[in-house]
């Protein structure tokens, strides 16, 4: 089940966020950095996000338990190659055991429908180039439009940006 997140979902979203980082980025991001991630650190962040009207956040539930989430809104870039996109997918994470079941696509579709109602017609997302789930964005029709170096935990990594000129095409 996909539904709009509420403030009370903050602890569950924080838990999925931390667990997903640890399973997805193991071997990519330094282990020392991943070990520092905690639900206690992420929960206040998600409480703040869920209290802001500019963010659209949806959760995926399985048997009454939050197993994934997506967050997006207006594009935060004011210049550069991705500034032409109205919207941005800020984050999407699923627990490892529920990946590959179509929940990611359903979450993105819920987000894009919500963004379209707010007048946002195009979208970008940044993803680590070494992320094993990067092909997910390509299967949704995302085109690589930019790349940049980022540093996480003292390690330089490549991040790729995928863009969609028309988010409604993602519904197909």
Secondary structure, DSSP 8 states (H G I E B T S, - for coil): -EEE--GGGHHHHHHHHHHHHHHHSBTTB-HHHHHH--HHHHHHHHHHHHT-TT-EEEEEEETTEEEEEEEEEE----SSTTTT-SEEEEEEEE-GGGTTSSHHHHHHHHHHHHHHHTT---EEEEEETT-TTTHHHHHTT-EEEEEEEEEETTEEEEEEEEEES-GGGGG-
